[in-house]
Every structure is written in structure tokens, then in C-alpha cells.
Amino acid sequence: MEKNIRRQFQQYFEKEALIAVAAPGRVNLIGEHTDYNQGFVLPGAIDKRIYVAIAKNDEYKLNVYASQYRENFSFPLNDLHPVSGWATYLLGMIFYLQKQKSGIEGIDVLIDGDVPVGAGMSSSAAICSAFGFALNELFGLGLTRMQLAFTGQKTEHEFAGVKCGIMDQFASLHGKAGHVIKLDCRSMEYEYIRFDFPEYKIALVNTLVSHSLAGTEYNVRRQQCEEGVDLLQKYFPSIHSLRDVTAEQLESHKTKLREIVYRRCHFIIHENMRLLHGCELLTKGNLTAFGELMYQSHEGLSKWYEVSCIESDFLVVHAKSQPGVAGARQMGGGFGGCTINLVKDGMVENFSTDISNAYKKEFNKTPEIYIMQIEDGAKLIV
């Protein structure tokens, strides 16, 4: 598809693309919903990408065609505002980049990709990253990858209405082949953790349940976490986020919190602890113990943070019973999407067949299964 994106642009716009960019989706091994609580996450960029080809026009408009949707739109650049659907990400990126830098002119854009939508691989962040990277190159804006990541996050917040953390955009722009990224979502300091287990594959199993609740419930969970912080600050003034709260502090004031708020805070605090321990285990090459933390993470997502669904729970329970599976959990914001599974290379085919058959028998639909590897972040396509 990398080579094809320029040809598609040529065919549609009848001129050469000046810039072509690929930006990946991401997986997150552990550390879910911790990013907007200023905690840690452990994502990696994957070999599923959004592709953007772009050239200037003299209309002061954004003309865009999305191959995967077979949809085209045209928007004047002097009247940018949120719209429904995928185009809002492009409009948001232009809007916020214009606020940082001048010089953005009319553009023709063609988009294609193979990041599944609604599967928890952050297709929206990949769109923002690819488009922002392309604009940065085309107009010589001089922005860093970090600045582009924050612009993508701002677009998600204000143009798409999802108050996400920074993980998805960061991973798409900063990914490194053969490594996951331990990202401190408060300081934005990061460390590449080698993920070099050639005898294992990353298998994503798509429940085919659209996580349509995720946007609304995501914001509700964020508010519940903030409620917990506000109360705990009265007793521990040094606390600024759940990142600062110890398990002991939470338990000592459990009765002061609403039960639902206590459960949300409990999950976030323990998820951060699991992640930090998990990084130590990966550094030591202990994937088996790391996998056990993934199962614990899913239990927390399902029972404490309540962002799972019966389909995801079924897949994780079934995966745990399969030979050659080191760990599994729901991945992403929740309420559907994919589970992430660490499966021995020689067992991938059996795993895929068994879990597909079991899922179809239970829910009368066959899940999509993607075999992933960890790859580099956003890049120019020559």
C-alpha cells in the first residue's frame, strides 16, 4: 500500500503528490486508562497504518478523498469547525496547526489505510499523526513529533469530543521496531523497552463489537477519577492525580469515597503498579510472568473499571485455557474492540482456529484476527 498511495493520488487528482506519509496504529501491552490519570503506559507501533498523500492547491480549500470509505469532501480553510465522521480529524489538525504556525495553504489529500476502525488500534490517532506529519513536511512548519502528538490529542478533545490521553498519538509518532515504549504521561519522559520474543506473536482478536459507548463512558470514567483525586487531596495535599496515590492512602480513606469512585481509583492505582512491574519483567525476559499481569489487568478492566463486555471477557477466558498463550486482556478504551494475546509462534494457527470456533458457537459471529509485529512510527514514504 505504501507504493500504491502515490498512484492513487495521481489517479484521483491528476497530479503528483508532493509528500506521502505512513503512520501506524498501536497496541498497548498493559496500562489502560492510566494516561489521562498522569500515569504510565506501554504502547508499541504496529504494522497496520494510515497512509496520506498530499499536494498544494490554489483554492485555499482542503479537498480530500478517503479510498477505504470511497468518500470525498471539500472544506474552506477559513471556516474550520467539527463535523461528524473521520474528516473532523483533518479539520482539527489544520485548525490547531494554524494556531501554532502560519503558512498552511490549500491542499489536496488522499487517505488510505489498513488500521481497522473501532478495533482499539487507534485509527483516529493514526489519521491525525499521518496528516499532521504530512502538513509539517509540506509546509516546513518545523514542529517536533511531540508537538504533533499534542496537536492530535487536542483535535481528539475538541473536534471529536473524546477526552483521550496522549498515548495513542505518542505511540504512532514515536514507535520503534522491536520495542515498546514506557511513557510517563505526566513528564512525557519515555524509555524504549526491548520486546524481543521471536518465539511469540501478538495476536489481536476483534470482538466485532463497536465500542460506541467508549466515547461517553470514557469521559464518565475520567470524571470519576477526578472526583477521587479531589477528595483525597483534602487529606494528602501533595496529590495531583491518581499517579500520586498509593494503595495504602486509597484504602485508608475508602469510606470517604463513593463506592464506584473507589473502584475506579483502585483499578488505576494497581494498573500503574502492574505496568512498572511489567517493565522489569520484560527487561529480564520473563514473558510468562508478564502475561500473568495482563490477565490481572483484564480482571481489573472488567470488574473494577467496568469497561469490558461479555464478548471480551469470553475471549480472555478462552485464551487463558489455550496452550501457548502467555497472556491476554482487553485492549483500548473498552466496550468492544480487540483483545491482545501473546501466543507462541507455532501455536498461532491452532489458537486462531480454536478461538474463532468457540466465539462463533457462543455469539454466532466469527471474530477477525490480526497477527501483529512492533514497527516504527510515522515516516515519509519515498
N, C-alpha and C positions, 0 to 999 in steps of 0.2 A: 504493500500500500504506500510505502514511502515514495517510490518512484512514480506511482500512479497519481499522486496528488497534484503534481505539476501538470500532468497530461489532462486530468480532469479540469483544472483551471483553464488551460488553453482551450479546451473544447467548449467550455461554458461561456467564458468571457472573450474568447477570440483574441487573446493576447498572452504574453508570457507573464508568469508570476515572478515577482522580484525576490520574494522571500518565501520559504517553506519551512515549517516547524513541526516537530512531533513532541507532544507532552504526554506522559503516561498517567494512567490511573494508579491506584496504590492499594496495597494491602496493609493491614495493621496487625502485627503478631499478637500484641497484648497492649492494654491501656486504652480502654474505650470510655468516652465521655470525660476523660481526665483533662483534655486540652483546655476546655473553657473553664476549668477549675484551677488553672495555672499549674497543673501537674506535669507528668511525663507521658510521652507516647513512644511507640516503637514501630514506625511505619517503614515500608520499602516501596520503591517504584517498581512497576511490573511491565511486562512485555505486551500490554494492551494499551493502545494510545489513541489520542485525538490528534488529527493532522489538520494543519491550516496552511493554505497558500494564499498569498496576498499581493496586491499591487495597488498603486495610487490611481485615482481617477480625478477628473477636473470638475466634479459635480458638488463637492462638499457634502457627500452622502456616503452612508455605509450601504453598499449593495452586497448581499450575502446569499449564498446558496449552500444548503446542507445536503450532501449526497445521501447520507443514511436516512434522512427523512423525506427527501425529494421536495424540499420546501425552499422558497426564496422570499426574501424581504428586502425592502429598501427603507432607510430611515435618514432624515436630515440630521446632520451633526449639530445643528444649532437648536435642536429640540429633543434632547435625550431624556427619557423617563422610563421607568419599569414597564415591561409588557409581560403578558403570560407566555410561558414556554421558554425554550432554550435561547432564543435571541436576546432575552434580557441580560444574559451574562456578557454578551458582546457589548451591549449598550452601556452596561455598568462599568466595564473595563475602560471604554473610551471616556466616559463621563469623569471617572476618578483620575485617569491619567491626564486628562486635560487640566484638571485642577493642580496637578503637580508640574506639568511641563506644557509648554506651548508648541505649536508646530504640527499638530495632527491634522492631516488634510483628508479629503475624500478617499475612500478605499473600496476596492472590490475584494471580496473574501470568499473562498471556497473551503468548506469544512467537511471532513470525513473522519471515520474512526471505527475502532472495534472494542471500545470500552463499553461493556453492557450498561444500559441505563437502568437505574433502580435496583442494581445488584450489590450496592455498597462498595463499589470500587472507585467512587468519587469522579464520575464522568463530568460533573459540573466544574469541579476544581481543575480537571484536565483541560476543559474548554477555556476557562479563564487563564490558565497558565500558558497554553499554546498561543492564544490570541494576544495576551499581554506580551509574551516573548517576541512574537512577530512584530507587533507595533513598536516595541522597544528597538528592535533591529532596523525596521524600515525607516523610522524617523529619527534614529540616533538619539533616543531620549536619555541614554546613559544611566538607566536605573539598574540597581542590583537585583539579583534573584530574590533576595529577601524583601525588597521594596515591591516587587511584582507579586510576591506571595501575599503581602498585606493588602495590596490593591484588590486581589482576588477575594480575599476574606471580606473586605468592605463591600464588594459587589454582592457577595452572598447575603450579607446582612441587610443591605439597603435596597437592592434591586430584586433579590429573590425572596427576601423575608425570612431567611434562616440564620439564626444567631450562632453560627458554627465557630469552632475554634480555628486554629491556624494549621493544624496538622496536614490536612489534605493538600492545600496549596503548597505548603513547605515541601512535602514529600515529592510532589510532582516536579518541582523545580530543582530540588537538591539531591535526588536519588543517586545512588552509586551501585553499580553492578556488584553482586556478591556481598552486599552489606545492607543491614537495616540501620535506622537512624534513631539513636536515643536523643530525643529532643526535649529540652526543658522549656515548657510553654510559657514560663514567666520570663526568664532571662534571654530566651531564644538561643542559648548556647546548645551546641549539639556535638554528638560523638558518633562516628561510624562504628558499628558493632559487626564484626565479621559473621556472616551467616553462610558458612561453608560446609554444607552437609550433602555431598553429592549423592549419597545413598537414599536421600529423601526428596520428595517433590511437594510443592504446595498445591493442594487441590481445593478449589472453591466450588461449593455445591450451591446452586441457586435455587432457593425455595420457590421461585416464580411468584412469590407474594410481594406485590408492590408495596414498598414501605411508605404509603401515602399518609399514614399517621405520624411519620417521623418528624416532619417539619413542625407541626403543632406541639406534639408531645416533647420534642427536643427542647423547645422554649419553656415548656412547663417544668421539665427536669432542671433546667438552668435556674429558674426562679426558686425552685425548692432548695437547691444547693445554696443559693444566695441567702435564703431565709435562715438556713442553718448557720452560715457564717455570721450573719447579723446578730444572732442570739449569742453565739459562742464568743464573739468579740467583747461582749459585756463582761465576761469572766476572764478572758485572755486577750488583752488589748493589742498584743503583738500579732494576732491572727489577721491576715488579709484575705485569705482564700482557704479552701479546704486543703490545699497543698501544705498549709502550716499546721493543720490539726493532727494531733496524734490520736491513736486509737484509745489511749487512756483518757485523754481530755474529752473525747466524744462520750465515752461510757460514763464518765463522772457527771455529765450533765444530760444524760439520756432523758430523764424525766421532764426536763425543761422544754424539750423539743416535741413537736407533733410527731406521732409515730411514723408517718410517711416521710417526713423530713429526716428523721433519724435514720431510716433505712437507706435513703438516698445518700446521705453523708457517709454512712458505714461502707457502702459499696465503693465510693470514690476513694476514701482513705485506704482501704485494703487493696484496691486495684493499683494504686500508686506503689504500695509495698510489694505487690506481686511483680510489677514491672521492674523495679530496681533489683529485686532478687533474680528475676529472669535474665537480666543483662549479665549478671555474674555467672549464671549457669551457661549461657551461650558462650561467654568468653572462655569457660572451662571445657566447652564442647559437650556439655551434658544436655542433649536434646530431650532425653526421656523425662528428666525432672522438669525441664521447661514445659513439656507437653502437659504435665500434671497441673501446672499453673494455668494453662489455657482452659482446662476443664473447670478449675475453680473460678476462673473469670466468667465462664458461661453461666455457672450456677448463680453468680452474683448478678449478672445481667438479667437473668430470668426471674430470680426470686427476690432480689433486693432492689434492683433498679427498675425492674418490670418493663423492659423494653424488648423482650423476646416475643416469640409467638409459638404456637403449638408445632408448627412445621419446623422451625429452627431447633426447638427442643428435641423433637423426634430425630432429626438428623444427627445431632450431637450424641444422643444416647446410642443410636445405632452405630455411629462411627467408633465410639468407645469400645464396642463389642467386636469390632473387626480386627483381624490380625494385621500387624504392620502399621497401625495408626498410633503415632506418638502423642498427638493432642488434637483437640478440635474445640471450636467455640463459634458463636455468632460473631460476625464482624460488621462494623459500621454502626450507623445510628440506631438501627433496630427495626422492629415491626416488619420483618421480612428481609429481603436481600439474601446474602450468601452466608454460609458457614465456611470457615477456613480450617483446613485439615492438613496435618503433616503426615504424609503417607510414604512408606518405603517404596522406592522406585519399582522394585519387582512386583509390588502388590497393587499398583495403581489401577491396572485393568480390572482385577478382581474387586477392588474397592468400588470402582465406578459402577460395575455391573450390579454388585450386591446392593449398594445404597440406592441405585436407581430403581431396582425391582421392589425393594422394600417401601420406598417412598410412593411409587405408583400404586402399590397394593393398598397403602394407607390413605392416600389422598387423591388417587385417580388422576395423577398427572406425573409426567417424567421430568425430573429436575435437569437443568443444564449444568454441566460440569466443565470447569476450566482448569487446565493444568498450567501453573504459573512458574515463572522464574523471576528473580530480582534483577532489575536492569537499571540503566542510567536514567536521570531525569531529563527535563526538557532540553532539546538540542535543535540546531539548524539541520535541515536536510539539504545536502549539496545537490 
